[in-house]
């Protein structure tokens, strides 16, 4: 465009722009003018940078005038008197179009309390409060009552609400729905020990662990919240440990129409569950592959890069077949001139434990250099990077200082896509207008994709064993700690971000399970890389029939058992935890 200008007239009756610094544009220039009649005029000149097909944006910070700030009778305010748009293409006359259409800003929204009463209760179904946007809103203390039922609390079911504390939130620019939850007045458990009236599921697990009913107490490091590792300990019966089941006797749950097995409690008081099929006439006695999702899956269907160990993965830097000849120079190190690599400590005669770099020529100079991690396999380096840079880019972060790089966890693994698709269709149900979403009853817990390196072996240029061609991960069987932040997958981790609160169990979580808890007759995935041996990538899986975990090629198509974690405080409406009488978490009814 030879000319492209937008003039915007602010509705000065209601709003003002305090200064030009309250206006920003991403293309062109902008200025603020005050006309003699009091109208403010914003002039946005886009040429000469604006071209057909481009998008441009102007942001204006408006201040509502004092006279209307406390105007409770009006919650919509027009922002503009209108605008003029003038443009001129080459060899054409200048054109101007005027518009009186104007946006409006809303500042008062509804908080809708859905009492959600049981069918037998004759009480109002909803109550509505009005609140200003960005106001701190305290969830009301009062609640409805109904004979024979217990009101268990209010739950915000609107997504994306920012909480100030456990009962106060920031009012968004939109309505908020809060739903009441109910349960029957009492429940009992047929076992040694006393259970308080209306116990939570956490109370049940804790009681089983303290009484030794196929459950135990874990003490040590736990990472259940992003960037928060806690050292838990059970002292004098004080609830500060992690309670986990070792056998499948008292740990069966029906939630969201599916059977689950309780794995353990979390540091926040939640309950981590493992998928266990679908109920049969209210029972959860599934065996074999009925305990898995119908869909089998590879962990990652791609082969040939360290990146594919990730539940979400990074830059690939694929492996390539090839070996230097005996006359080619091989180096113990490299330097970068800005355009070329030069080998250092170069020699002929072939690779050894300290000589991994080669240009595959006799000069030792090249624009791209090979790093031979195995005698016949290499990674091609360019742009001055060395093997440590590749490890950081493929595995997500420096293994020693835990620093993020800029392109971590960008692509979903094959198994994550399978799990997320199942979760959307069956738990979140966002594409099912007639279905109820269960996502709001799940807590944001860490699922650990532990890519911490135990031994670099041949990926160590200063002493790697080229003949073995291996890299070994730290298989953590004794701790619930997830050391690297980049591996702490959760909905709150910006560098390991889950779209939905669902994932896979880690190695420690399945290590203490007995055979009949975890075997399905088919091998199924857990989230633990194992090692790279020459070229196949090996992750950890639960054996088909024996009480053990075994390595498996990441491209193997085997069983999938998702894991979720229930929020603290949820109470079963019925059941005792046995397979024939599972706990029922029926929060939506």
Secondary structure as UniProt FT lines:
FT   STRAND          3..10
FT   TURN            12..14
FT   STRAND          15..16
FT   HELIX           20..22
FT   STRAND          23..25
FT   STRAND          29..34
FT   TURN            36..37
FT   STRAND          40..45
FT   TURN            47..49
FT   TURN            52..53
FT   STRAND          58..60
FT   STRAND          63..64
FT   HELIX           66..69
FT   TURN            72..73
FT   STRAND          76..78
FT   STRAND          80..88
FT   TURN            90..91
FT   STRAND          95..99
FT   STRAND          104..106
FT   STRAND          108..114
FT   TURN            119..120
FT   STRAND          126..132
FT   TURN            133..134
FT   STRAND          136..138
FT   TURN            147..148
FT   STRAND          149..156
FT   TURN            159..160
FT   STRAND          163..165
FT   TURN            166..167
FT   STRAND          168..170
FT   STRAND          176..184
FT   TURN            197..198
FT   HELIX           201..211
FT   STRAND          215..218
FT   STRAND          220..225
FT   TURN            226..227
FT   STRAND          228..232
FT   TURN            236..237
FT   STRAND          242..245
FT   STRAND          252..255
FT   TURN            256..257
FT   STRAND          258..265
FT   TURN            267..268
FT   STRAND          271..275
FT   TURN            281..282
FT   HELIX           288..291
FT   HELIX           306..309
FT   STRAND          312..313
FT   STRAND          319..321
FT   TURN            326..327
FT   STRAND          330..331
FT   STRAND          333..336
FT   STRAND          341..344
FT   TURN            353..354
FT   STRAND          357..358
FT   STRAND          365..366
FT   STRAND          369..374
FT   TURN            375..376
FT   STRAND          377..381
FT   TURN            383..384
FT   HELIX           387..395
FT   TURN            399..401
FT   TURN            406..407
FT   STRAND          411..412
FT   HELIX           414..423
FT   HELIX           424..428
FT   TURN            430..431
FT   TURN            433..434
FT   HELIX           439..441
FT   STRAND          447..448
FT   STRAND          453..455
FT   HELIX           457..459
FT   TURN            461..463
FT   TURN            466..468
FT   STRAND          470..473
FT   HELIX           485..487
FT   STRAND          488..490
FT   TURN            491..492
FT   TURN            494..495
FT   HELIX           507..511
FT   HELIX           515..518
FT   STRAND          524..533
FT   TURN            534..535
FT   STRAND          536..542
FT   STRAND          549..553
FT   TURN            554..555
FT   STRAND          558..559
FT   STRAND          563..566
FT   TURN            568..569
FT   TURN            579..580
FT   STRAND          583..585
FT   TURN            587..588
//
